[in-house]
Amino acid sequence: MISVNTIVTALLLSAASGVHAANNWNVPCHQGACEFDVAGSATSVQANMRIWGSTAAISDITEAGGWLIMGCNTADSVQDIRVVCVDDNTDAAGCTHVTENGAVGTVVRLPQTCGKAPFAVVKTWADAKDQSIPADIQAKINKAKTGEAPTVKALTIDSTFADNTATPHGNVNIAVIGASVSEPLPSTQANRRRGGRRHTERSLFGDVGDFFGNVGDKITGAATKAAGAVEGAATKAASAVAGTATKAAGAVSDTASNAAGAIKGAANDANNVSVNKQTTLPPIDVQKSFPIVEADVQCGALGDIKLSVDADVKAHADVTIGVVAGGTLVPPKFDTFSLTSGLSGSLEGALKFKAGASGAPLDTGNIQLFTVGIPGLDIPDILEVGPAFNINGRVNLNLDAEIDLNLGINYDFSNVAFAFPPTDKAPPKGDATPADQKLQLSVSPQIKAEGTAEAHLIPEIAFGINALAGKAKATISFDIDASATADVKAGAGAAIKQDVKVRRSRTMGQRRSVDVVFDRRADVQTGANGCVDIKAGVAGAVKADANLFGLFDVNKSFPVFSKNFNVFSKCFGGAIPTRRTLPVETAPFASLAARADPIKLTCPIGAAAPAAELANETVAATAIKAV
């Protein structure tokens, strides 16, 4: 199993060995190792990938490796192509490297104009039946030795690495690191040259050590621990590794072994490192209203009577991400994976309940209100991590009332951070603090209003992971469930109910059945009387839905924080307060229209008196007490 220490070491070795610099298209990958860089863009954070194995296991069919390619596209993972050596002296050009121990089963670097991924395995290799060479390719071939173009080769390349459980050349290892930071990743920051020994301790280890420490903390505030305390370990191990690397510039495997051991020993004592680096992901801002429940029914002479719940949401989020992964490309499997993420921001929400008819128990389940993609990690067919920022909503109603209710859900989130899978050294951390909470409640004085209304707004970062062309997939989700619950008791009365015909009902644009009854009320009261009790809660947790090569525990949710608050409690007209526990629950995502049980509504007997306002408050954050 490749540890995170070894992954970091493998990336560091690009500065200490005789292999080419990342994306150096002038140097062939003929020494048993190769790199590929992904520049930060609108679709991907910057990343560095390194593969290594025996010198026979890895080769190069770019021009640096001596080859010119014909008939290749950038869309297909598996394709048949033709290649020809750039020089009729194929040995001198380096073209024979790929065939020295048999081309089939060799992992080859591809040029940017060929293939979906940066690397592919050769599945077949033979002399091509079609020996024709386009004029532009002919013009590049040096024919000084024989005067003739070399033999054109036909081969099949496969970047999905399907069925490569074993090859005649042994395993090919892989290490990937990506992060949403503006500074260069380790292997692009080091000072090195091909085949030489020139590197400085600062450029190779000081900067790299700073990178892992700073980036780790910048991404999550805890990633120093999350990566097995590798961040900072490179700096601590500088002298030991530098000496080893200098002596082993031409021996990649020996350097990897010695450097990994040095870093692993130092990693045990690694500490957190302060952060001042800039991230590259754009902030996320949302300000929109969303319908959650809409139901309207015909109540005789009263016409349409409606029940609706809408969410007004204003949210801001700054998100950071980082990924470290390692394993083998041949055979295709990751045996190390760590995702780190951080979130700071705010949520200003209000759920507005308008009920002209009473509603029996209703739970919508989690409904997605908003989603937007975030630039993730994109190395096609190798590792794709596609994050999305979502806002979900949920409503739970158990009201025997016709009311207007506006529940505020306002929180600030600071330094929220997690690494997944979490470890004892890298526990999730962060905080959520309530902001000013708004509350408005109006009830007709003729109406007996009793029950609860529970509202949830749930920001979520969901990381969809596709590893090695679909060999394993998983989604890591970090949810912050922010909720408010109103316990309402107002007025008095008695009800006589009879069935009436449903006209129509909608939920999030979907039609569904509704049970409706008339409500004949007696003992009418003329003044507002009752109690309102508002409680709130916020809970953050991270989990995965699949095990990703057995690396994740899908049966466990890891809490980041959990808090409950007393927001507001007040009685009117001489009512005596009663208190009860109002649990906060979670529910799986569901379309309300898919629920089998209908909404049950109750029509009033006649036009109610104008609603009396029981509460219209803005509760200051300082007055909201944790319980």
C-alpha positions in Angstrom: 0.0 0.0 0.0 1.3 3.4 -1.0 1.3 5.8 2.0 0.7 9.6 1.7 4.4 9.9 2.7 5.4 8.0 -0.4 3.1 10.0 -2.6 4.7 13.2 -1.5 8.2 11.7 -1.8 7.4 10.5 -5.4 6.4 14.0 -6.3 9.5 15.5 -4.7 11.7 13.1 -6.6 11.0 14.9 -9.9 13.5 17.5 -8.5 16.1 15.0 -7.5 16.2 12.4 -10.2 17.1 12.3 -13.9 13.5 12.3 -15.1 12.0 15.2 -16.9 10.2 18.1 -15.3 6.4 18.0 -15.3 5.0 18.5 -18.8 8.5 18.9 -20.2 7.8 17.9 -23.8 11.5 18.0 -24.8 12.6 15.2 -22.5 11.5 11.6 -23.0 10.0 9.4 -20.2 12.6 6.7 -20.6 13.9 6.4 -17.0 11.0 4.6 -15.3 9.1 7.7 -14.2 7.0 10.4 -15.8 5.0 13.4 -14.7 2.0 15.3 -15.9 0.8 18.7 -14.7 -2.8 20.2 -14.8 -2.9 23.9 -14.9 -5.6 25.6 -12.8 -8.6 26.6 -15.0 -12.3 27.2 -14.9 -12.9 23.5 -14.7 -10.0 22.2 -12.7 -7.8 23.1 -9.8 -4.1 22.7 -10.5 -2.7 19.2 -10.0 0.4 17.1 -10.4 0.5 13.4 -11.4 3.5 11.2 -11.3 3.9 7.5 -12.4 6.9 5.3 -11.8 8.0 1.7 -12.2 10.7 -0.2 -14.1 12.3 1.4 -17.1 10.6 -1.2 -19.3 7.2 -0.4 -17.8 7.0 3.2 -18.8 7.9 4.8 -22.2 7.0 7.7 -24.4 5.4 8.1 -27.8 5.6 11.9 -28.0 8.1 13.7 -30.2 10.4 13.8 -27.2 10.3 10.0 -27.2 11.1 10.0 -30.9 7.6 9.3 -32.3 5.2 11.1 -34.6 1.5 10.1 -34.3 -1.1 9.8 -37.0 -4.9 9.3 -36.7 -5.3 10.0 -33.0 -8.0 12.2 -31.3 -8.5 13.6 -27.8 -12.0 12.3 -27.3 -11.6 8.5 -27.1 -10.1 6.4 -24.3 -9.4 3.4 -26.6 -8.3 3.9 -30.2 -6.2 2.5 -32.9 -3.4 4.8 -34.1 -0.3 4.8 -36.3 3.1 6.1 -35.3 6.4 6.5 -37.1 9.9 7.3 -35.7 11.1 10.8 -36.3 14.5 9.6 -37.5 15.6 6.7 -39.7 18.2 6.0 -37.0 15.7 4.7 -34.6 18.2 3.8 -31.9 19.6 7.3 -31.8 16.1 8.8 -31.8 15.1 6.7 -28.8 12.3 5.0 -30.6 13.5 1.5 -29.7 12.9 2.2 -26.0 9.2 1.3 -26.1 10.0 -2.1 -27.8 13.1 -3.1 -25.8 11.1 -5.5 -23.6 8.0 -5.7 -25.7 5.7 -2.8 -26.4 2.5 -4.5 -25.3 1.7 -3.8 -21.7 3.9 -0.7 -21.6 2.4 2.5 -20.2 3.2 5.4 -22.6 3.0 9.1 -22.3 0.8 10.7 -25.0 1.1 14.1 -26.6 -1.6 16.7 -25.8 -3.1 16.2 -29.2 -3.7 12.5 -28.7 -5.8 10.5 -26.2 -8.3 11.4 -23.6 -5.8 11.0 -20.8 -2.1 11.8 -20.4 -1.1 8.2 -20.3 -2.3 4.9 -21.9 -1.2 1.3 -22.0 -0.3 -0.3 -25.3 -2.6 -3.2 -26.1 -1.3 -4.1 -29.5 1.8 -3.3 -31.5 2.6 -4.3 -35.1 3.8 -3.1 -38.5 1.0 -1.1 -40.0 -0.7 -2.3 -43.2 -1.0 1.3 -44.2 2.5 2.6 -44.6 1.4 6.0 -46.1 2.7 9.1 -44.3 1.1 12.5 -44.6 3.3 15.2 -46.1 3.4 17.2 -42.9 4.7 14.2 -41.0 7.2 13.3 -43.8 8.7 16.8 -43.5 9.6 16.1 -39.9 11.4 12.8 -40.4 15.2 12.8 -40.6 16.3 10.3 -43.3 20.0 11.0 -43.2 21.0 7.4 -42.4 19.0 5.4 -44.9 17.2 7.9 -47.0 13.9 6.1 -46.3 11.2 6.8 -43.7 11.1 4.2 -40.9 8.4 1.5 -40.8 5.0 2.8 -39.7 3.7 1.0 -36.6 0.0 0.3 -35.8 -1.0 0.1 -32.2 -4.0 0.1 -29.9 -3.9 2.4 -26.9 -6.2 2.2 -23.8 -6.3 4.9 -21.1 -8.9 3.1 -19.1 -6.3 0.5 -18.2 -9.0 -2.2 -18.4 -8.0 -5.8 -17.6 -4.4 -4.8 -16.7 -4.2 -6.9 -13.6 -0.6 -7.9 -14.5 1.9 -7.0 -17.2 5.3 -8.5 -18.1 6.9 -5.2 -17.0 5.6 -5.2 -13.4 3.4 -2.7 -11.6 3.3 1.0 -12.4 2.7 3.2 -9.4 0.8 6.5 -9.4 0.6 9.6 -7.2 -1.7 12.5 -7.6 -1.9 15.8 -5.7 -4.3 18.7 -6.5 -5.2 21.8 -4.6 -7.2 25.0 -5.1 -4.3 27.3 -4.4 -2.6 30.0 -6.4 1.0 28.9 -5.7 2.7 26.2 -7.8 2.5 22.6 -6.7 5.7 21.0 -5.3 7.2 19.4 -8.5 6.8 22.6 -10.5 8.4 24.7 -7.8 11.7 22.9 -7.5 14.8 24.0 -9.2 16.2 21.2 -11.3 17.6 20.2 -14.7 17.6 17.0 -16.7 20.4 14.6 -15.7 22.0 17.0 -13.3 22.4 17.3 -9.6 21.6 21.0 -9.3 19.0 21.7 -6.7 18.9 23.7 -3.5 17.6 22.6 -0.2 15.3 25.6 -0.1 13.8 25.2 -3.5 13.4 21.4 -3.2 12.4 21.0 0.4 11.8 24.4 2.0 9.3 25.5 -0.6 7.7 22.1 -0.9 7.5 21.8 2.8 5.9 25.2 3.0 3.6 24.3 0.2 2.2 21.2 2.0 2.0 22.9 5.3 0.4 26.1 4.0 -1.8 24.5 1.4 -2.9 21.8 3.9 -4.0 24.4 6.4 -5.4 26.7 3.8 -7.6 23.9 2.4 -9.0 22.6 5.6 -7.2 24.1 8.6 -6.5 20.5 9.6 -4.9 19.0 6.5 -1.5 18.9 8.1 -2.9 16.0 10.2 -5.1 14.7 7.5 -2.3 13.7 5.2 -0.7 11.7 7.9 1.3 14.8 9.0 3.2 14.8 5.8 2.8 18.5 5.4 5.8 20.0 7.1 7.6 16.7 7.2 9.5 17.5 4.0 11.0 20.5 5.7 11.9 18.5 8.8 13.4 15.7 6.7 15.3 18.1 4.4 18.8 17.3 5.3 18.3 13.5 5.4 16.4 13.4 2.1 18.5 16.0 0.3 21.6 14.0 0.9 19.9 10.8 -0.3 18.5 12.5 -3.3 21.8 14.0 -4.4 23.5 10.7 -4.3 20.7 8.9 -6.0 20.0 11.3 -8.9 20.2 8.4 -11.3 18.4 5.8 -9.2 14.7 6.6 -8.8 13.7 3.6 -6.9 16.5 3.9 -4.3 15.8 7.5 -3.8 12.1 6.8 -3.3 12.8 4.2 -0.7 15.3 6.3 1.2 13.3 9.6 1.0 10.1 7.9 2.0 11.7 6.5 5.1 13.2 9.8 6.1 9.9 11.7 5.6 7.9 9.0 7.4 10.1 9.2 10.5 9.8 13.0 10.6 6.1 13.0 9.9 5.3 11.5 13.2 6.1 14.8 14.9 4.7 17.2 12.3 2.9 20.2 13.5 0.3 22.6 12.1 1.6 25.3 9.9 0.1 28.8 9.6 -1.4 29.8 6.4 -1.3 33.0 4.2 -1.7 31.6 0.7 -4.5 32.6 -1.7 -7.0 30.1 -3.0 -8.2 30.2 -6.6 -11.8 29.1 -6.5 -14.4 31.9 -7.0 -16.8 32.6 -4.2 -20.3 31.3 -4.4 -23.2 33.7 -3.9 -26.9 32.8 -4.0 -29.9 35.1 -3.5 -33.2 33.6 -4.6 -36.7 32.5 -3.6 -37.7 28.8 -3.9 -41.1 27.2 -3.7 -41.2 24.1 -1.5 -44.9 23.3 -1.1 -47.8 24.6 -3.0 -51.3 23.2 -2.5 -54.6 24.9 -3.4 -58.1 23.4 -2.9 -61.7 24.4 -3.6 -63.6 25.2 -0.3 -67.1 25.8 -1.5 -68.2 29.5 -1.4 -64.8 30.5 0.0 -63.1 29.6 -3.3 -59.5 28.6 -3.5 -57.8 28.1 -0.1 -54.0 27.7 -0.3 -51.2 26.1 1.7 -47.7 27.3 0.6 -44.2 27.1 1.9 -41.5 29.2 0.3 -37.8 29.7 1.1 -35.9 33.0 0.7 -32.2 32.2 0.6 -29.2 34.4 0.6 -25.9 32.5 1.0 -22.2 33.1 0.5 -19.5 30.5 0.6 -15.8 30.3 0.1 -14.7 26.8 -0.6 -11.3 25.2 -0.8 -10.4 21.7 -1.9 -7.4 19.4 -2.0 -6.8 15.8 -3.1 -4.0 13.4 -2.4 -4.2 9.9 -4.0 -1.9 7.0 -4.7 -1.8 3.4 -5.8 -1.1 1.6 -9.0 -2.0 2.5 -12.6 -1.1 -1.1 -13.5 -3.0 -2.9 -12.0 -5.6 -0.1 -11.7 -6.3 0.6 -8.1 -6.0 3.5 -5.5 -5.0 2.3 -2.1 -4.5 5.8 -0.6 -7.0 8.7 -0.9 -7.4 11.8 1.1 -9.8 14.6 0.3 -9.6 17.9 2.2 -12.0 20.8 2.1 -12.8 24.0 3.9 -15.8 26.3 4.0 -16.4 29.8 5.4 -19.5 31.8 4.7 -23.0 32.7 5.8 -26.6 31.6 5.4 -29.5 34.0 5.6 -32.7 32.2 5.1 -36.4 32.5 5.8 -39.1 29.9 5.4 -42.5 31.4 4.9 -45.6 29.4 5.7 -49.0 30.6 4.5 -51.8 28.3 5.5 -55.4 29.3 4.7 -56.3 25.7 5.5 -55.1 23.5 8.3 -52.5 20.8 7.4 -52.2 17.3 8.9 -48.6 15.9 9.5 -46.4 16.5 6.4 -42.7 15.8 5.9 -41.2 16.8 2.6 -37.9 15.1 3.0 -34.8 16.8 1.6 -35.5 18.7 -1.6 -32.7 20.3 -3.7 -33.3 24.0 -4.1 -30.1 25.1 -5.7 -26.9 23.6 -7.2 -23.8 24.9 -8.9 -20.6 23.2 -10.0 -17.3 24.0 -8.5 -14.0 23.5 -10.3 -12.5 20.2 -9.1 -9.8 17.9 -10.2 -9.9 16.8 -13.8 -7.5 14.2 -15.1 -9.7 12.2 -17.5 -9.6 8.4 -17.1 -7.3 8.8 -14.1 -8.9 10.8 -11.3 -11.9 13.1 -11.5 -13.3 14.9 -8.5 -16.3 17.0 -9.4 -17.6 19.1 -6.5 -21.0 20.9 -6.3 -22.4 23.4 -3.9 -26.0 22.6 -3.1 -28.7 24.1 -1.0 -31.4 21.7 0.1 -34.7 22.4 2.0 -37.0 20.4 4.1 -40.3 21.2 5.8 -42.1 19.3 8.5 -45.6 20.5 9.4 -47.9 19.3 12.1 -50.4 22.2 12.4 -54.1 22.3 13.2 -54.2 26.0 12.2 -54.6 28.6 9.6 -51.5 30.9 10.1 -48.9 33.0 8.5 -45.4 32.2 9.8 -42.0 33.4 8.8 -39.1 31.5 10.4 -35.6 32.9 10.0 -32.5 30.6 9.7 -29.4 32.7 9.8 -25.9 31.5 10.6 -22.2 32.3 10.0 -19.8 29.5 9.3 -16.1 30.0 10.0 -13.1 27.8 9.5 -15.1 24.7 8.8 -12.7 22.0 7.7 -12.5 18.3 7.2 -10.4 15.6 5.8 -11.9 12.4 4.5 -11.4 9.8 5.5 -10.9 11.5 8.9 -8.3 10.3 11.3 -7.5 10.8 15.0 -4.8 13.2 13.9 -7.1 15.0 11.6 -10.5 15.4 13.2 -13.1 17.7 11.4 -13.3 21.1 12.9 -15.1 24.4 12.5 -17.9 26.5 14.0 -21.4 27.8 13.3 -22.7 30.8 15.1 -26.3 32.1 14.9 -26.9 35.6 13.4 -29.9 37.7 14.1 -33.0 35.6 13.6 -36.3 37.0 12.3 -39.7 35.7 13.4 -43.2 36.8 12.3 -46.4 35.0 13.3 -50.0 36.0 12.5 -53.1 34.0 13.5 -56.8 34.8 13.2 -58.2 35.4 16.7 -61.2 33.1 15.7 -58.9 30.2 15.0 -57.5 27.6 17.3 -53.9 27.2 16.2 -51.8 24.4 17.6 -48.9 22.4 16.4 -45.3 22.7 15.1 -43.7 23.9 12.0 -40.1 22.8 11.3 -37.9 24.3 8.6 -34.5 23.2 7.4 -32.0 24.9 5.0 -29.1 22.6 4.3 -26.0 23.9 2.5 -24.0 21.0 1.1 -20.7 20.4 -0.7 -20.8 17.1 -2.6 -17.7 15.7 -4.1 -18.3 13.2 -6.9 -15.3 10.9 -7.4 -14.6 8.9 -10.5 -11.4 6.9 -10.2 -9.5 5.1 -13.0 -12.2 5.4 -15.7 -15.0 4.2 -13.4 -13.2 1.4 -11.7 -14.6 3.0 -8.5 -17.0 5.8 -7.8 -18.1 7.6 -4.6 -19.6 10.8 -3.4 -18.3 12.5 -0.3 -20.9 14.9 1.1 -20.5 17.6 3.8 -23.9 18.8 5.0 -24.7 21.7 7.3 -28.3 21.2 8.5 -29.6 24.6 9.8 -33.1 24.4 11.3 -35.7 26.3 13.2 -38.8 24.9 14.9 -41.9 26.8 16.0 -44.2 25.4 18.6 -47.4 27.3 18.3 -50.5 27.4 20.6 -53.0 30.1 20.0 -56.8 30.7 20.4 -59.4 28.0 21.1 -62.4 26.3 19.4 -64.0 23.1 18.4 -64.2 21.6 14.9 -66.8 19.6 13.0 -65.3 18.2 9.8 -66.9 16.9 6.5 -65.3 15.8 3.3 -65.3 18.0 0.2 -64.0 17.6 -3.3 -60.3 18.4 -4.2 -59.7 20.7 -7.0 -55.9 20.7 -7.5 -52.6 20.7 -5.7 -49.0 21.3 -6.6 -45.7 20.5 -5.0 -42.5 21.9 -6.7 -44.4 21.9 -10.0 -45.8 18.4 -9.5 -49.4 17.4 -9.3 -50.5 15.3 -6.4 -53.7 14.3 -4.4 -55.0 16.2 -1.4 -57.6 15.3 1.2 -59.7 18.3 2.1 -62.3 18.9 4.9 -64.5 21.7 6.0 -63.9 22.9 9.5 -66.9 24.2 11.4 -65.7 25.9 14.5 -67.6 27.0 17.7 -66.7 29.0 20.8 -65.2 31.8 18.7 -62.8 34.0 20.5 -62.2 37.7 19.6 -58.7 38.3 21.0 -55.3 36.8 20.3 -54.2 34.3 23.0 -51.4 31.8 23.0 -47.7 31.0 23.1 -44.9 30.8 20.6 -41.7 28.9 21.3 -38.8 28.9 18.8 -35.9 26.6 18.9 -33.0 26.2 16.4 -30.3 23.8 15.6 -27.3 23.5 13.4 -25.3 20.3 12.7 -22.5 19.6 10.2 -21.4 16.1 9.2 -19.4 14.4 6.5 -20.0 11.0 4.9 -19.5 8.9 1.8 -21.9 6.8 -0.2 -19.5 4.2 -1.5 -16.3 2.6 -0.3 -13.9 3.6 -3.1 -11.7 0.6 -3.3 -12.5 -0.3 0.3 -11.0 3.0 1.6 -14.2 4.6 2.9 -16.6 3.5 5.7 -20.1 4.0 4.1 -21.9 3.1 7.3 -20.7 6.0 9.3 -21.3 9.8 9.4 -18.6 11.9 11.0 -19.9 14.9 12.9 -18.1 18.2 12.6 -20.2 20.2 15.0 -23.7 20.1 16.5 -25.5 22.9 18.4 -29.0 23.7 19.6 -30.4 27.1 20.6 -33.3 28.7 22.4 -34.3 31.5 20.1 -37.6 32.9 21.3 -40.4 32.1 23.8 -43.4 34.3 24.5 -47.0 34.0 25.6 -49.9 36.4 24.8 -53.3 37.1 26.4 -52.7 35.3 29.7 -51.8 31.9 28.2 -49.6 29.6 30.3 -46.5 28.3 28.5 -45.8 24.6 28.2 -42.5 23.2 26.9 -41.6 20.1 25.1 -38.6 18.7 23.3 -38.6 19.5 19.6 -36.1 17.0 18.0 -34.2 17.9 14.9 -34.2 15.1 12.3 -32.8 14.5 8.9 -34.3 12.8 5.9 -33.0 11.4 2.6 -33.5 13.4 -0.6 -37.0 12.9 -2.0 -39.4 14.6 -4.3 -42.5 15.5 -2.4 -44.6 14.5 -5.3 -43.3 11.0 -5.0 -44.8 10.5 -1.5 -47.7 8.1 -1.4 -49.7 9.7 1.4 -51.7 12.8 0.5 -51.6 16.1 2.2 -54.6 16.5 4.4 -56.1 20.0 4.6 -59.0 21.5 6.5 -61.2 24.3 5.1 -62.6 27.0 7.4 -66.3 27.4 7.7 -66.3 31.0 6.7 -64.1 34.0 6.2 -61.9 34.4 9.2 -61.4 37.7 11.0 -58.2 39.6 10.0 -55.1 37.9 11.3 -53.7 39.2 14.5 -50.0 39.5 14.8 -48.7 37.5 17.7 -45.0 38.1 17.0 -42.9 40.2 14.8 -39.4 40.1 16.2 -35.8 40.2 15.2 -34.0 38.3 17.9 -30.4 39.5 18.3 -27.7 36.9 18.0 -26.5 37.9 21.5 -29.9 36.9 22.9 -29.8 33.4 21.3 -28.6 30.9 23.9 -27.1 27.5 23.3 -28.6 24.6 25.1 
